[in-house]
């Protein structure tokens, strides 16, 4: 284990094995590719030839470097070819039986000082090591797909793994240009441990017909900045693979959030495993492609005549960041806006905040000075809700307190004209409770904007069981006119985004609480392995730990699932006044401004 890992065997030349082999060969390692399928071996060689040819075309490598890379990759059909390997990376199918068969055979093939690594993302490394004659040399080396592009590598130790083996593969990962994260042996490790619970909940949300597949995916991309929606990602990973990972996670955690939702079993057993089969949650042009084609579930284009009410003037109630952001959005889209606060001075301050925001847009060349002045001219500050008497749409953006919102809706009911649409921007409270505070619950709907409202494209349109069809149509039409993307959801806690996001954040806190991984490693794993724009602890500190705790409590109270109970560490930090960036300390400490 003290020798450099120069000759490396990769057992299993599927998509992941081929990608790992390419990374190794391009980094100057001698690579022995092993697969019982000659066709798989040929595909691996062809894939390396094609990728290196593209690299030459893009001037990322020379023709000589390409020839040397290809010469370093040799393929075989017999495990005996691994006899001289310093490291063997197993990437066969995700089953104990298949992997154990490989490890048992390798015991009699490789040198005593060779390291054996499994590429599993779900199975117990300890269990695989225990079946080996030399468990101290067995560990996990979990690359992410596509291996050439993804920076994260999870280095997984069991209680049996020798520290020297861990150090050797960690050094190798860095030399490959990867970011190694050291983790212990539990199903899913860090990235998949957090990711697959979230994917499972998204599948359950779709299965319950709470929202369409398109709306669920759009909500998580636009609301969280994710590169791919959860259902499209399940199709990419493979629905059968996801089910295997979740089964392994549930076997250990017994957390209902990890129990595979029935639709994953149904699709798997029907052979609808995602992109590789040509059909999963979506339908694809051909097996193995990512080109989505219309099917029976694809939404039809909206008709020109929406059947909605006419909206030309909008009232925004509130003086905070969200209220001023929403008022800015409507004014920029050409609507006359009344911005009402508790007192004219607060309303004027909110308008001044909008003026500063618009000036920044002018400075960045995103709008002209004339457009800025026209937008500001459309906004009328007011010190009372009485100014909403003639608005066509009233949007409240006050404190996230149900009693305050109900009082406000009771006032709007008395002031607003007949036929006006009344909307709440709540992110977690029941919309119907606001509606019942009025004598016209059919006119009340949720319009959940995301912060910062001028930048974020998503609006969750939340209709209650009492909301009329024309009010729903009106809000969808208005949302499109203000250049936002509407997604439909029902009136339940968290709607789409928060119902999927906050259990994921809560599970990340539990990992730290259980001393499984560090804040930095978890944040790095989710950014590098999942493509998240921010790690969970970065995001929690930005959102505010008090806000996060309140949403967690609402979700737990609504769904009564023990797995949704807020992590005690979150509660302790909030009780200590450590609320994130706004207080200078949350999960991390921040310099005071």
N, C-alpha and C positions, 0 to 999 in steps of 0.2 A: 504493500500500500504506500510505501515511501517513494516509489518510482513514478515519474510523470505518466499521465494517461495518454499515451500516444496512439496505440492501436485499440480501436473500439469496435466492438461487434454490436449490431442492431438486429434484434430478432423480431421479425414481423415487419413487413414492408408495405403496410397499408398507408393511408394518408399521413398519419402521425409518424410512423417509422421512417417513411421516405423523407419527410420534412426534417426529422432529427438527423438523418444521414447526410442530408444536404448541408445543414449547419456545421456538422463535424468536418465534412470534406472541404468545405470552403474555408474552414479555420485551420487547415493544414494537417488534420488527423488522418491516419490510415483507417478506412472504414470498411468493415466486413458486413455486408448486408446478407441476412439469412431469412429465407422464407421457403416453406415447402411448396409454394406455388411458383412455377416458372413464369407464369403470366404476371404475377405480382412483382417479381424481380425485374422483368422486362419493363413494366410500367414505371418502376422506381428509377431505372436507368434513363428511360425516356424523359421522365419528369426533371431529372437533374440536367440532362442535356438541354432541355427547353429553357429551364430557369437560368442556366449559365449563359445560354445564347442571348437571352433578354438582357442579362447583366452586361454582356459585351456591347450590345447595341446601345445601351444607356451609358456606356463608358464607365461602368462601376467595376469592371475588371478587364484585364487584357486578354487577348486570345491565348497567350502562353499560360496565364493563370487559369484560364478555363481548361486547357488541356491537362494541366497538372491536377486540377480538382477532379476531373473525370477519371484520371488515372488512379487517384487515391480511393475510388469507390469500386469495390469488387463484390459480386453477388454469388451466393451459394445456396444449396438446398439442404445442407446437412449441418447440424449443430457442431460437428467436429471441426468445422472451419473456425470456430471461436477459440480453439486451443491456445493460441498465442496472444489472445486479447488481454489488455490491461484492465478493461472495463467492458462489461456486457450490459446493454440496455434492452430489456424485454418490453415489447410493445405489441403483444398478441391480444386476442379478444378478451374482453373484460369479464372473465370468469375464473374462480379459484382453480377449477380443474385444469384449464388450459395453462394457466400460469405455473401452477405447481408441477405440472408435467415438464415444462421447460426448465424450471429451477432444479428439479431432481436430475434431469439429464445433464445439465451444465456442471453439476457437482463432480461428475466423473470425466469432464472434458477440460475445464479450464485449470489454470495454474492455481496453487494454493493462495497466492497473494493477489489474485484478480478480484475486482469488486463486481458484485452483481447488483444491478439496479432494476427495479420495476417501474414502468411508466404508468401504473394504475392511477386513476383519479378517484377511486371509490373504495377499493378493497383494502383489507388490513395488511400493511407491510409486515407487521409482527407475525401474523399467521403464516405468511409466505416465508419469512425468515426462519421460523421455528421448524419448518419442514426441510430446511437446508442442512447439509452437514457442517457448514460454517456460517451460522446465523450472524456472526459479528461482521461479515463482509456484505450483508444484504441491506439495502436501503431503498428509498423511493426517490426517483428523479422525474418529477412531473413537469413536462413541457406543456405549452399551451398552443392551440391550433389557430393559425398556421405557424409552425415552429420557426421558420426563417424570419418571420416578422415580429412575433410576440417576444417581448423582452423577459417576461417572468419565468423563472424556474423554481419550483418548490422542492427543496431538499428535505426529504422526510426520514427522520430517524425513528427506529424502534428502541425499546429498552435494551435490545441486544446488540445494536449497531456500535461498532468501534468508532471512537472519535476521529481516528486517522482516516477512515473511509469517508466520513462526512467532510473532513477538511479537503481531501483530495478532489472530490466531485464539486465542492464549492469553488475551489480554485479553477477547475476546468470550466465551470459555468461562467465565471468572470472572464476567462480567456476566450470564451465563445462570444463575448459581448453581451451576455445575459445578466440579469439582476437576480441573484439567488436569494431566496428567503428560507430560513431554517424553521421548520415546523415539526411538531410531534405527529404521532400516528393516530389519526382519527378520520373516519370517513369524510371525504370531501376536502380534507386539509383546510386551508384558509379560504382561497378564492372560490372553489367549488362548494365548500361548506356553506358559504354565504350565498353564492349565486343560485344553487339548485333549490334552496328553500323558496327563494323569490320566484324562480321559474315555475315551481310547483303551484304556488299561490296564484300566479297568473293563469295557469292552465285551469285551475279550479274556478277562477272568476269567469273564464270563458265558458266552461262546462255548465255553470249555473245560469248562463245566458244573461249575466249582468251587463255585459258590454260585448260588442263585436270584436273579432280578432283584430280588425283594422284599427278600431278605436283604442284598444288596449295597447297595441304596439305604438301607435302614434303618440299616445299619452306619455309613455315612458321615454320615448325618444325626445319629444318636445318639452316635456315637463322636467326631465332629469338630465337631458343632454347625453343620453346613452347612444352608442353607435348603432344599436339594433334593438328592436322591440323583443320582448320575452318569447312570444310565440314563434316569431321568425328565427330566433336564436335556438329554440328547442328543435326546430326543423333542421337547422344547420348542425347542431351537435348530434342529432339522432334521437328520436323519441325513445327508442329502445335503450340506448345508452343512458339517457336521463332517468328512465325508470330503474335501471340497475343501480345507478348512483344513489337515488333516493331510497331504494330498498335497503342498501347498505347503511345509509345514514339513519334511517328509521330503526333498523335493527339495534343500533347502538344508543340512539338518543331517546327513542320512544316518544318523540315530540310529534304531535299530529301534523305540524307544519311540514314534516319530512315524509309523512305517509303518502306514497304516490297517489295522486288523484286518479279516480277510475278511468278518465278519458285517456290517460297515458297507457294504461293496460289495454284498453280497447283498440287504440290506434296501433300499438305494437303488435298485438296478436292478429290484427288484420293486415299486417305487412305495410302499414302506412307510417313509415318510420321517418319521414321528412324528405329532405333534398335527395338523399341517396336512393330513395325508392321512387321519387318523382311526385310524392304526395304525402302530406302530413297535416298540419293545421292549414297550410296553403297547398295549392296545386302548382306544379312546376312544368316547364316546357318539356323537360326530359329528365330522367334520373341522373343525379349528379350535378345538375345545373342549378343556378340560383335565380333563374328567370321565372318570376311568378306570372301565371296566366289566369285569366278569369275563370271562375267556376260558379256553381250554383249559389255559393254564399257571398260572392262579390257584390258589394253595394251598387245599385244602379245610379247613374248620374241624376242629381236632383233636378226636378222639373223647374222650368222657368218661373211658373206661377207658384209661389210658396204658400199662399193662403195666410200670410202673416199680417200683422197690424203695421200701419205706417209709423215710422219713427224718424223724427227730424230733430227733436230736442231731447237732451239727456240730463238728468240730475244725478250728481254723485255726492253722497253723504259721507263726510269724514274729512280729516285734515292731515292724516298721516301719510307715510310713504306710499302705501298701496292706493289710497284714495287719490292722491295727486298724480300718481302714475296712470291710473285708469282714466282720470279726467284728461290727461295729456293724450292718451291713445284715442279717445273719442274726438277730441278737438282736431287732432291731426287728420282724422278721417273725414272731417267736414261737418261734424255735428255741433250744434250749439249746446254748450255745456253750462249748467248751473252747478257751482261747487259750493256746497253748504257745509258749514262747520258750526261749532258751539261758539258763536261770536264772529263778527266780521273780521276781527284782527287775525284769528286763526285761519280763516278762509283766505285772507290776503297773503298770509305767510305761505300757505299751500300753493297759491298761484305763483308766488315768487320762486318757490322750489321748481315749479314747472318751467318758469322762464330760464332758470339756470340750466336745467336739463336741455331745453331747446337750444340755448346758446352753445352748449357743448356739441350738439349735433351740427350747428352751423360751423363751428371751429373745425370739425372733422370732415366737412364737406358733404354731410348727409342731407342737409336742407339749406335753402337760401335764407338770407336775412329777411327777405320779404315774406317768405312762407312762415318764418318764426312769428313775425308780427301778426299775420293773418290768423295763425293758430291761437295766439294769446288773446286776440280780439274776440274769439268765439267763447272764451271762458269768462263767466260772470261770477265773481265771488259773492257769497251771501252768508249772513249771520244767523239764518233761521231756515228751517225746512219749509216755511210758508212759501218760499220762492219756488217750490216744486209744484205749484198749483197747475201749471200748464205743461209740464214735461210729459213726453210720451213714454219714457223709460226712466225709472228711478233705480239707481244702483247704490246699495249701502255698503260701505267699507269701513265700519267702525270696529270697536274692540271685539275680540272673539269671546264674547260673553252672551249667553243665550238670553238672559233677562234684559240686557241692554238692547239686543237686537229686537226682541219681541216688543219692547216699549217703542222703539223706532218704527217698527212696522205698523203698530197701532196708530201712531201719529201720521204715517204716510197714508194709511187707509182713510183718514179724515181729510187730508189735504189734497192728495192727488186726484185728478179728474177721472171720471169713469172711463175704462178702457186702457188706462195706463198700465204698463207692465212693471211689476215690482220685483227686483232681483236682489238676492243676497250673495256676497262674495265669500261666505263662510267656507273654511277648509275642512271643518270637522263636525260642525253642529248640524242637527236635523233641519232641513229646509222646511219640512212640513210644520214644525213647531213655530217657525216665523209666519208661515202662511195662515195658521190657525189664529194668529193674533190679529187677523184682519177679517173683514166681512166678505172678502172676495179671494178666497184661497186659490181659485182657478187662475188668478192673474199673477201668482207668485211662483218664482223659479230660481234656481241657483245658477250663478255665473262665477265660477271659481277661476279667477285670474292667478297667474303665477308671478312671483317677485324676481326681478323688477318688471312691472307690467309693460313698459314700452319695449323691452327687449324680448320677453318670453312670448312664444307664438301660441301656446296652448291656452284654451279655455274649456274647462269641464262644464258642460251644460247639464244641470241636475234637475230633472223633473220629478215632482212628487206624484202620488196617486191622484191628486186633485188638480194638477196643472192641466190647463186646456191645451188642445192640439195647436190652436193658433198662437198661443203664447210661446210654446216650444218652437214653432216654425219661425216666429218673429225673432227670437233670440239667436237661433242658428243663423238666420239671414244677417242680422246685425253683426254677429261675431265674424262672419266672412267679410262684411264690408269694412270692418276695422282691421282687416288683414291678419286675423287670428285664425287658428285652426280649431273648430269646435269638435268635441267628442261627447257623445251621449252617455250618461250613466244614471242609475237610479239613486234614490235618496237613502243612502246608507253610509255609515261612518267611513271616512277616508276617501270616499268616491273611488277613483281608479288609482291615481298616483300615490296618495298617502297610504292607502290600504296595502299597496305593494312595497312602498319605500320604507316605511317605518318599522315593520317587522324585521326587515333586512338590517336596518341600523341597530335595532334592539339586539339582534343576534350577534352583531359585531361587538357590542358592549359586553355581552356574555362571554365571548372568547377572551377578552382582556380580563374580565372579572375572574375567569377560571384559570388565568395565567397560561393560557395556551399559546398566545402570540402577543407581540408588542403592538402598540398603536402604530408605530412606523411601519412594521412589517405588514400589518393588515391593510393600512392605507396604500402601501406600495403594491400589494398583491391585487387589490381591486382596481387600481389605476392601470397597472401593467398587464394583469391577467384578464380583467373584465372590460377594459376600455372605458372605465368610469372617469369623468372629468375631475372628480374629487374623491378622495378616500372617505370612508364613512365617518371618521373622527374629524376630519377637516370640515365635512358637511354639517355634522352635529354642532360644532362650535360656531359655524356661520348661522345656521337656523336659530340657534339658541336652545340650550338644554331644557329650559323651562317650557318652551313651546313644544319641543320634542316629547317631553314627559306628558304634557297635556294631551297630545295626539295619541300617544301610546295608551293612556288611560281610557280615552274615548273608544279606541279600537277594542281594548280588552273588555270594556263594559258592554259594547255592542255584540261582539261575537262570542264572548265567554270562553275563549280558548285559553287554557293555561299557558300555552306557548307564547301568547301575546302579552302576558303580564310584564310590566316594565322591569327591566333589569335593576336590581337593588343598587348597583353602582351609580346608575343614572339618578335615582331618587336621592342618594346620599350627596352627590355633587350639587343637585338643585337645592337641597336643604342647607348646604354650606354656602350658598350664594355664588357658586361657580357656574355661571350660565353661558360661558362661551366668550366669544370675542367682545361682546358688548360690555362685559364686566372685567375683561383682561385675563380671565382664567376660566377654562372649561376642562376639556381633556388635556389641553396644552395651555401654556402661559403665553401671553401676548404683551408686547410693549405698550405701555399707556400712551395715548396720544395727547 
